[in-house]
Amino acid sequence: MDSFDKHTVTSLLHDARDGDGRAFDRLYVKVYDELHRLARNIRSRGAGNTLNTTALVHEAYIKLIPSQDHDWQDKTHFLRVAARAMRQIIVNTARQRHAYKRGAGEMNFTFNDELYNGKIVSASDIITLDSVLNKLEQLNQRQAKIVEYRVFVGMNVEETARALDISPATVKRDWRVARAWLIQEMEITKQ
């Protein structure tokens, strides 16, 4: 995440927010490698079997195109929104595949992550995780963001700490609590 100038990215975000369409295009070029890395992490986890890495970045870009709703604050805020966009794309893809012929088109995802311990999970597990993560968001937004960044985007502890502007120790502590809560909630939801 340190591969691009924070000041330039923030300046471009503000210009884009103020209606400069070309500023967002310049921003996209500037952050493309970072978005591609996030998408590659997602793909390496088996998510988005119907989307390649570049397609996932482009789908996220479409979701990120500025509108009246976006109030970009800085580079970190932009990456948070990009991570959310990629999560939504993965979940929507899982829902579509799960609905395909009532599960006949089921796809599996591999999460090389502590939450799933490297297990292969199905589209229905992704949908359940998204639902439970939405619940967690109501209880503790920071813990929900940590899970989203670690599970859906594949950020490590240090990257997650930088994205949320908190210490790695806080990420580790919140991750342990959120992981335990999520596992319990997912089991209850599946019953």
C-alpha positions as CSV (number, residue, x, y, z in Angstrom):
1,M,0.0,0.0,0.0
2,D,3.0,2.3,0.3
3,S,3.7,2.0,-3.5
4,F,1.9,5.3,-4.3
5,D,2.0,8.8,-3.0
6,K,-0.6,9.4,-0.3
7,H,-0.8,13.2,-1.0
8,T,-1.3,12.6,-4.8
9,V,-4.0,10.0,-4.3
10,T,-5.8,12.2,-1.7
11,S,-5.6,15.2,-4.1
12,L,-7.0,13.2,-7.0
13,L,-9.8,11.9,-4.8
14,H,-10.8,15.4,-3.8
15,D,-10.6,16.5,-7.5
16,A,-12.8,13.5,-8.5
17,R,-15.2,14.3,-5.7
18,D,-15.5,17.9,-7.0
19,G,-16.6,16.6,-10.4
20,D,-13.3,16.2,-12.3
21,G,-14.0,12.9,-14.2
22,R,-10.4,12.8,-15.5
23,A,-9.0,13.0,-12.0
24,F,-10.7,9.7,-11.1
25,D,-9.2,8.1,-14.3
26,R,-5.8,9.3,-13.2
27,L,-6.4,8.0,-9.8
28,Y,-7.4,4.6,-11.2
29,V,-4.1,4.4,-13.0
30,K,-2.3,5.4,-9.9
31,V,-4.0,2.8,-7.6
32,Y,-4.5,0.0,-10.3
33,D,-1.6,-2.1,-9.0
34,E,-3.0,-1.9,-5.5
35,L,-6.5,-2.9,-6.6
36,H,-5.0,-5.7,-8.7
37,R,-3.1,-7.0,-5.7
38,L,-6.3,-7.0,-3.6
39,A,-8.1,-8.8,-6.4
40,R,-5.3,-11.3,-6.8
41,N,-5.5,-12.0,-3.0
42,I,-9.2,-12.7,-3.4
43,R,-8.7,-14.9,-6.5
44,S,-6.0,-16.8,-4.7
45,R,-8.6,-17.8,-2.2
46,G,-10.7,-19.3,-4.9
47,A,-13.3,-16.5,-4.8
48,G,-14.8,-15.4,-8.1
49,N,-14.2,-18.5,-10.1
50,T,-16.2,-16.8,-12.9
51,L,-14.1,-13.6,-12.7
52,N,-10.5,-13.3,-13.4
53,T,-8.4,-10.9,-11.4
54,T,-8.6,-8.1,-14.0
55,A,-12.3,-8.5,-14.3
56,L,-12.7,-8.2,-10.6
57,V,-10.7,-5.0,-10.6
58,H,-12.8,-3.6,-13.4
59,E,-16.1,-4.6,-11.7
60,A,-14.8,-2.8,-8.6
61,Y,-13.9,0.2,-10.6
62,I,-17.4,0.4,-12.0
63,K,-18.7,0.4,-8.4
64,L,-16.2,3.1,-7.4
65,I,-16.9,5.6,-10.2
66,P,-17.6,8.8,-8.4
67,S,-21.2,10.0,-8.0
68,Q,-22.8,12.5,-5.7
69,D,-22.7,9.9,-2.9
70,H,-18.9,9.6,-2.7
71,D,-17.1,11.9,-0.3
72,W,-13.6,10.5,-0.7
73,Q,-11.5,11.6,2.3
74,D,-8.1,10.0,1.5
75,K,-6.3,7.0,0.1
76,T,-7.2,4.8,3.1
77,H,-10.9,5.6,2.7
78,F,-10.7,4.8,-1.0
79,L,-9.1,1.4,-0.3
80,R,-11.8,0.7,2.3
81,V,-14.5,1.3,-0.2
82,A,-12.6,-0.7,-2.8
83,A,-12.4,-3.6,-0.4
84,R,-16.2,-3.4,0.3
85,A,-16.9,-3.3,-3.5
86,M,-14.8,-6.5,-4.0
87,R,-16.6,-8.2,-1.1
88,Q,-20.0,-7.3,-2.7
89,I,-18.9,-8.6,-6.1
90,I,-17.8,-11.9,-4.5
91,V,-21.0,-12.3,-2.5
92,N,-23.1,-11.4,-5.5
93,T,-21.2,-14.0,-7.6
94,A,-21.7,-16.6,-4.9
95,R,-25.5,-15.8,-4.8
96,Q,-25.8,-16.1,-8.5
97,R,-23.9,-19.4,-8.6
98,H,-25.8,-20.7,-5.6
99,A,-29.2,-19.9,-7.2
100,Y,-28.2,-21.5,-10.5
101,K,-30.4,-24.5,-10.8
102,R,-30.9,-24.6,-7.0
103,G,-27.3,-25.3,-6.2
104,A,-26.4,-27.3,-9.3
105,G,-23.9,-24.5,-10.2
106,E,-22.4,-24.5,-6.7
107,M,-18.8,-23.3,-6.6
108,N,-16.3,-23.7,-3.9
109,F,-13.9,-21.1,-2.4
110,T,-10.6,-21.8,-0.7
111,F,-9.8,-19.4,2.1
112,N,-6.2,-19.7,3.3
113,D,-7.2,-18.0,6.4
114,E,-7.4,-18.7,10.1
115,L,-11.2,-18.4,10.0
116,Y,-11.6,-21.4,7.8
117,N,-8.2,-23.0,8.4
118,G,-7.7,-23.4,4.7
119,K,-10.9,-25.3,4.2
120,I,-12.8,-25.2,1.0
121,V,-16.1,-23.4,1.5
122,S,-19.1,-23.3,-0.7
123,A,-21.0,-20.4,-2.1
124,S,-23.6,-20.9,0.5
125,D,-20.9,-20.5,3.2
126,I,-19.9,-17.2,1.6
127,I,-23.5,-16.0,1.7
128,T,-23.8,-17.1,5.3
129,L,-20.5,-15.4,6.2
130,D,-21.7,-12.2,4.6
131,S,-25.0,-12.3,6.5
132,V,-23.2,-12.9,9.8
133,L,-20.6,-10.3,9.0
134,N,-23.5,-7.8,8.5
135,K,-24.7,-8.7,12.1
136,L,-21.2,-8.1,13.4
137,E,-21.1,-4.7,11.8
138,Q,-24.0,-3.7,13.9
139,L,-22.2,-4.8,17.1
140,N,-18.6,-3.7,16.3
141,Q,-17.8,-2.0,13.0
142,R,-14.0,-2.2,13.5
143,Q,-14.1,-6.0,14.1
144,A,-16.3,-6.4,11.0
145,K,-13.8,-4.4,8.9
146,I,-10.9,-6.5,10.2
147,V,-12.8,-9.6,9.1
148,E,-13.7,-8.1,5.7
149,Y,-10.1,-7.1,5.0
150,R,-8.5,-10.3,6.3
151,V,-11.0,-12.8,4.8
152,F,-12.4,-11.2,1.7
153,V,-9.4,-9.1,0.6
154,G,-6.6,-11.2,2.1
155,M,-4.8,-8.4,3.9
156,N,-2.3,-9.5,6.6
157,V,-2.3,-8.1,10.1
158,E,0.0,-5.2,9.2
159,E,-1.9,-4.2,6.1
160,T,-5.2,-4.3,8.0
161,A,-3.7,-2.1,10.8
162,R,-2.5,0.5,8.2
163,A,-5.9,0.5,6.5
164,L,-7.7,1.1,9.7
165,D,-5.1,3.3,11.3
166,I,-4.8,1.0,14.4
167,S,-2.0,-1.0,15.9
168,P,-1.2,-4.6,14.8
169,A,-1.8,-5.7,18.4
170,T,-5.4,-4.3,18.2
171,V,-6.0,-6.1,14.9
172,K,-4.8,-9.4,16.4
173,R,-6.9,-8.9,19.5
174,D,-10.1,-7.9,17.6
175,W,-9.5,-10.6,15.0
176,R,-9.4,-13.3,17.8
177,V,-12.7,-12.1,19.3
178,A,-14.4,-11.5,15.9
179,R,-13.3,-14.9,14.6
180,A,-14.7,-16.8,17.6
181,W,-18.0,-14.9,17.4
182,L,-18.3,-15.5,13.6
183,I,-17.6,-19.2,13.9
184,Q,-20.3,-19.5,16.6
185,E,-22.8,-17.4,14.7
186,M,-22.2,-19.3,11.5
187,E,-22.9,-22.6,13.2
188,I,-26.1,-21.2,14.7
189,T,-27.2,-19.8,11.3
190,K,-26.6,-23.1,9.5
191,Q,-28.8,-25.1,11.9
